[in-house]
Amino acid sequence: MAKVSWKAGAMLSPVPPVLVSCSDGERDNLITVGWTGIICTEPAKTYISLRPERFSYEIISKSREFIINLPSSHIIRSIDFCGVRSGRKLDKFKECRLTKEKATQVACPAVAESPISIECRVTDIIKLGTHDMFMADIIAVNVDERYIDEKGKLRIEQCSLAAYAHGSYFALGKKIGSFGYSVKKKQTKNRKK
Ligand SMILES: Cc1cc2nc3c(=O)[nH]c(=O)nc-3n(C[C@H](O)[C@H](O)[C@H](O)COP(=O)(O)O)c2cc1C
């Protein structure tokens, strides 16, 4: 079947609906962000794109730091809530009963219920259009020890990560491959000794 050509738009899916925490020193806030990703491996760099009217935009422009809390399916209701209510008038940590966790490098709190929290320091704010891009260095990564096995390996498949695609949330399904598996030589089961 042929593809129908639609007008250009922000269609890339899935994206992670991350819960970004921030603080102005007096008030801690949470904002759900879909426009995020990794832009460099070494140095580890990320970004979040925010509309200037967001309360979090004001806070992060001043503090120049934030935490990306990866989305787990267990807190998807709170993730949606933090994406439709502004922190200008309410305390989203309190409303969602999310637990504040002390970060290691930045002043704002992380979300304890998130399996992985990524501490970020803003390096550049790039004006783009509807959104401005907050480019940031990743300065610490904190992983819930429940998801680290006895060999020190992160069992990411146990983190119940969630995705966002075209207006809906999805729980990540089963593992269907791993990096480079398509070119890996098959191991022969009954190799002669
Ligand atoms: C799934 C989802 C993804 C979102 N992604 C973004 C985003 O990338 N950038 C943005 O500025 N707002 C985004 N929003 C909207 C904000 O989260 C929302 O306006 C929020 O209430 C702003 O909170 P604040 O005023 O406390 O900062 C998203 C909302 C949802 C539900």
The ligand as an SDF file (V2000), in Angstrom:
LIG
                    3D

 31 33  0  0  0  0  0  0  0  0999 V2000
    3.1500   13.8740   26.9720 C   0  0  0  0  0  0  0  0  0  0  0  0
    3.4230   15.3490   27.0880 C   0  0  0  0  0  0  0  0  0  0  0  0
    4.5650   15.8770   26.5250 C   0  0  0  0  0  0  0  0  0  0  0  0
    4.8360   17.2500   26.6310 C   0  0  0  0  0  0  0  0  0  0  0  0
    5.9730   17.7480   26.0810 N   0  0  0  0  0  0  0  0  0  0  0  0
    6.2740   19.0650   26.2160 C   0  0  0  0  0  0  0  0  0  0  0  0
    7.4940   19.5810   25.6800 C   0  0  0  0  0  0  0  0  0  0  0  0
    8.3080   18.8520   25.1010 O   0  0  0  0  0  0  0  0  0  0  0  0
    7.7440   20.9060   25.8640 N   0  0  0  0  0  0  0  0  0  0  0  0
    6.8640   21.7500   26.5080 C   0  0  0  0  0  0  0  0  0  0  0  0
    7.1360   22.9520   26.6300 O   0  0  0  0  0  0  0  0  0  0  0  0
    5.7030   21.2850   27.0370 N   0  0  0  0  0  0  0  0  0  0  0  0
    5.3940   19.9630   26.9100 C   0  0  0  0  0  0  0  0  0  0  0  0
    4.2300   19.4680   27.4420 N   0  0  0  0  0  0  0  0  0  0  0  0
    3.3040   20.3760   28.1270 C   0  0  0  0  0  0  0  0  0  0  0  0
    3.7550   20.7560   29.5380 C   0  0  0  0  0  0  0  0  0  0  0  0
    4.1660   19.6220   30.2620 O   0  0  0  0  0  0  0  0  0  0  0  0
    2.5700   21.4540   30.2880 C   0  0  0  0  0  0  0  0  0  0  0  0
    2.2140   22.6220   29.6200 O   0  0  0  0  0  0  0  0  0  0  0  0
    2.8200   21.7090   31.7680 C   0  0  0  0  0  0  0  0  0  0  0  0
    1.5920   21.9370   32.3910 O   0  0  0  0  0  0  0  0  0  0  0  0
    3.7520   22.8740   32.0280 C   0  0  0  0  0  0  0  0  0  0  0  0
    3.9880   22.9330   33.3970 O   0  0  0  0  0  0  0  0  0  0  0  0
    4.6390   24.2110   34.1300 P   0  0  0  0  0  0  0  0  0  0  0  0
    3.8250   25.4310   33.7070 O   0  0  0  0  0  0  0  0  0  0  0  0
    4.4810   23.8840   35.5830 O   0  0  0  0  0  0  0  0  0  0  0  0
    6.0550   24.3040   33.6900 O   0  0  0  0  0  0  0  0  0  0  0  0
    3.9370   18.0950   27.3370 C   0  0  0  0  0  0  0  0  0  0  0  0
    2.7760   17.5530   27.9050 C   0  0  0  0  0  0  0  0  0  0  0  0
    2.5180   16.1930   27.7920 C   0  0  0  0  0  0  0  0  0  0  0  0
    1.2810   15.6320   28.4400 C   0  0  0  0  0  0  0  0  0  0  0  0
  1  2  1  0
  2  3  1  0
  2 30  2  0
  3  4  2  0
  4  5  1  0
  4 28  1  0
  5  6  2  0
  6  7  1  0
  6 13  1  0
  7  8  2  0
  7  9  1  0
  9 10  1  0
 10 11  2  0
 10 12  1  0
 12 13  2  0
 13 14  1  0
 14 15  1  0
 14 28  1  0
 15 16  1  0
 16 17  1  0
 16 18  1  0
 18 19  1  0
 18 20  1  0
 20 21  1  0
 20 22  1  0
 22 23  1  0
 23 24  1  0
 24 25  2  0
 24 26  1  0
 24 27  1  0
 28 29  2  0
 29 30  1  0
 30 31  1  0
M  END
$$$$
